[in-house]
């Protein structure tokens, strides 16, 4: 279906008859313009119909199933940890993108170019100290929030049928969060980063059969070098964000369809 009236010459009179406010008039004018060219109303109705059909097939939560008036669990603080970790991820992503304008992943020089870029951000760049601190603390808050969120889901039994798939996605997300933290830890290329990287190489080499292959792939060899920093930078800035963002969107979408699982 399309918006009425069909004749665009009648739009003005049709709106005046309904005594619409200027905001409503502007909204309807834009919607009619888009609908005439893109059939936007038809597709919105399809999405709405699909939404209700999907919701009808999804299992109801405890309070919905028994028509309980007490929605206490929806406001319980531990049930906000998922949203809290998502907000921390968004803050870390935005602050990290801004830091990327000034960071250089290079090991040349003594001290290295990477370390010098961090020093510049912390000491000379306006609001640089605040920006890096915001990125660091939001990342740490995200790790803590995700860990506590997984504990809450486990101890309240929210991983059980029909939410097993989302539990598996959550396990993948907390694993990616750990990799996020490790790759970001190496980027300053200071003493802490160097020895953390060396530990990573040794752990990779300890893997049976595939150890040397894993060390070559992730660290560019058996000792730390420019290849190591380049790989950590690519993982941290390009590879992990796209995968993590996609999985978070799927994770939230499943929660939105299934509803919040209260403790049983």
C-alpha atoms as one frame of an Amber mdcrd trajectory, in Angstrom:
protein
   0.000   0.000   0.000   0.993   3.649  -0.399   0.216   6.663   1.672  -2.997
   8.529   0.943  -3.819  10.713  -0.842  -2.497   9.457  -4.165  -2.559  12.852
  -5.882   0.256  15.015  -4.578  -1.829  18.146  -5.300  -4.161  17.066  -2.513
  -1.356  16.717   0.075  -1.596  20.244   1.412  -5.367  20.194   1.802  -5.313
  16.681   3.270  -2.877  17.799   5.958  -4.744  21.015   6.723  -7.980  19.074
   7.252  -6.301  17.069  10.004  -4.915  20.112  11.794  -1.346  18.774  11.864
   1.555  20.506  13.578   4.504  21.763  11.475   6.641  18.843  12.681   3.965
  16.304  11.698   3.472  18.030   8.360   7.192  17.924   7.613   7.409  14.267
   8.641   4.484  13.232   6.441   5.764  15.261   3.493   9.158  13.555   3.658
   7.548  10.134   4.156   5.221  10.650   1.179   8.154  11.787  -0.981  10.155
   8.704  -0.050   7.177   6.369  -0.386   6.448   7.589  -3.899  10.008   6.809
  -5.014  11.082   3.878  -2.824   7.793   2.271  -1.658   9.145   2.679   1.862
   5.759   2.122   3.559   5.355  -1.276   1.883   8.713  -2.453   3.176   8.051
  -1.070   6.654   4.822  -3.091   6.769   6.697  -6.219   5.656   9.264  -5.729
   8.435   6.517  -5.111  10.994   4.650  -8.236   9.928   7.882 -10.269  10.054
   8.676  -8.921  13.528   5.335 -10.035  14.968   5.504 -13.436  13.291   8.977
 -14.056  14.703   7.947 -12.900  18.176   4.946 -15.220  18.184   7.257 -18.193
  17.598   9.770 -17.258  20.286   9.516 -18.677  23.837   8.169 -16.273  26.421
  10.097 -15.222  29.483   8.979 -16.279  32.958   7.080 -13.078  33.751   5.421
 -13.058  30.321   4.439 -16.731  30.503   2.704 -16.393  33.872   1.493 -12.796
  33.400   3.390 -11.589  36.452   3.119  -7.887  37.226   6.460  -7.821  39.009
   9.095  -6.973  36.415  11.811  -6.635  39.050  14.321  -8.781  37.163  14.245
  -6.452  34.180  15.657  -3.677  36.388  18.022  -5.760  38.496  21.543  -4.214
  38.200  23.206  -7.470  37.153  20.887  -7.587  34.142  22.421  -4.350  32.817
  25.932  -5.787  32.459  25.394  -6.722  28.810  24.334  -3.190  27.908  27.136
  -1.803  30.065  29.764  -3.839  28.216  28.314  -2.744  24.863  28.524   0.924
  25.863  32.123   0.402  27.015  32.898  -1.214  23.646  31.448   1.745  21.742
  33.466   4.210  23.859  36.643   2.170  23.332  35.995   1.973  19.586  35.449
   5.720  19.185  38.409   6.701  21.364  40.585   4.096  19.644  39.677   5.459
  16.208  40.736   8.930  17.355  43.999   7.559  18.753  44.660   5.943  15.390
  45.166   9.388  13.843  48.335   9.844  15.911  49.656   6.306  16.445  52.347
   4.828  14.183  52.920   1.019  14.298  56.654   1.067  13.616  59.572  -0.390
  15.605  62.299   1.752  14.001  64.386   4.086  16.150  65.470   3.971  19.772
  63.014   4.312  21.379  60.670   2.989  18.711  58.390   5.134  16.585  55.381
   3.399  18.140  56.527   4.290  21.651  57.314   7.862  20.570  53.809   8.252
  19.158  52.343   7.120  22.487  54.612   9.588  24.313  53.437  12.360  21.992
  49.796  11.500  22.647  50.309  11.439  26.413  52.484  14.551  26.786  51.986
  16.905  23.833  48.653  16.237  22.162  45.832  18.364  23.529  43.514  16.114
  25.540  45.738  13.204  24.495  46.217  11.968  28.050  42.465  12.005  28.575
  41.823  10.274  25.231  44.248   7.427  25.859  43.071   7.023  29.453  39.468
   6.896  28.249  40.372   4.196  25.721  42.317   2.176  28.268  39.760   2.336
  31.061  36.779   1.703  28.798  38.569  -1.414  27.521  39.212  -2.617  31.069
  35.620  -1.883  32.072  34.458  -3.855  29.036  36.551  -6.883  30.038  35.201
  -6.783  33.595  31.597  -6.234  32.470  31.716  -9.079  29.939  33.205 -11.444
  32.532  30.550 -10.552  35.132  27.853 -10.785  32.472  28.921 -14.344  31.648
  28.881 -15.244  35.344  25.368 -13.837  35.726  24.131 -15.772  32.695  25.684
 -18.994  34.010  24.466 -18.786  37.621  20.926 -17.751  36.621  20.651 -20.573
  34.073  20.094 -18.171  31.189  22.294 -20.316  28.910  19.774 -23.163  28.799
  17.327 -24.007  26.026  16.376 -22.127  23.882  19.299 -19.750  24.466  22.214
 -22.133  23.833  23.231 -20.394  20.580  23.495 -17.017  22.265  25.582 -18.570
  25.062  28.030 -19.904  22.470  28.166 -16.486  20.797  28.836 -14.977  24.226
  31.762 -17.362  24.743  33.186 -16.311  21.374  32.717 -12.641  22.300  34.530
 -12.927  25.631  37.357 -14.731  23.813  37.553 -11.916  21.272  37.559  -9.431
  24.148  40.631 -11.146  25.590  42.358 -11.018  22.199  41.411  -7.351  21.924
  43.080  -6.689  25.262  46.233  -8.634  24.386  46.762  -7.018  20.969  46.151
  -3.563  22.403  48.588  -4.299  25.230  51.390  -4.792  22.704  50.815  -1.642
  20.644  52.739   0.831  22.906  55.844  -1.327  22.286  57.340  -0.579  25.683
  58.963  -3.052  28.090  55.612  -4.417  29.279  54.494  -4.910  25.693  57.781
  -6.561  24.709  57.738  -9.166  27.448  54.015  -9.803  27.025  54.726 -10.437
  23.356  57.606 -12.749  24.223  55.314 -14.744  26.502  52.825 -14.988  23.639
  55.518 -16.364  21.322  56.552 -18.970  23.896  52.927 -19.997  24.467  52.422
 -20.368  20.720  55.549 -22.524  20.383  54.296 -24.772  23.190  51.274 -25.848
  21.127  51.791 -29.458  19.945  52.428 -29.944  16.216  51.103 -26.543  15.085
  53.161 -24.381  17.484  55.725 -23.075  15.006  53.040 -22.393  12.404  50.945
 -20.421  14.936  53.982 -18.384  16.030  54.820 -17.542  12.431  51.234 -16.566
  11.677  50.496 -14.442  14.739  53.921 -13.026  15.607  55.759 -13.132  12.299
  58.465 -15.438  13.618  60.011 -16.779  16.798  61.271 -13.395  18.014  59.530
 -10.033  18.223  60.005  -7.704  15.258  58.272  -5.171  13.044  56.146  -8.022
  11.706  54.882  -8.699  15.226  53.751  -5.131  15.816  52.220  -4.919  12.351
  50.195  -8.082  12.947  48.980  -6.891  16.361  47.966  -3.545  14.858  46.040
  -5.136  11.985  44.270  -7.525  14.348  43.412  -4.786  16.841  42.278  -2.113
  14.391  40.942  -3.912  11.310  40.219  -7.593  11.916  38.751  -7.814  15.414
  36.419  -4.764  15.341  34.439  -5.989  12.316  33.991  -9.518  13.664  33.180
  -8.325  17.192  30.692  -5.689  16.022  28.889  -8.209  13.817  28.667 -10.776
  16.633  27.466  -8.141  19.128  24.707  -7.145  16.695  23.639 -10.798  16.305
  23.881 -11.336  20.077  21.691  -8.322  20.861  19.266  -9.255  18.081  18.711
 -12.718  19.565  18.167 -11.214  23.040  15.696  -8.774  21.524  13.749 -11.610
  19.868  13.809 -14.043  22.801  13.445 -11.582  25.670  15.383 -11.445  28.922
  15.751 -14.767  30.738  14.915 -14.346  34.400  16.387 -16.754  36.954  14.316
 -19.900  37.490
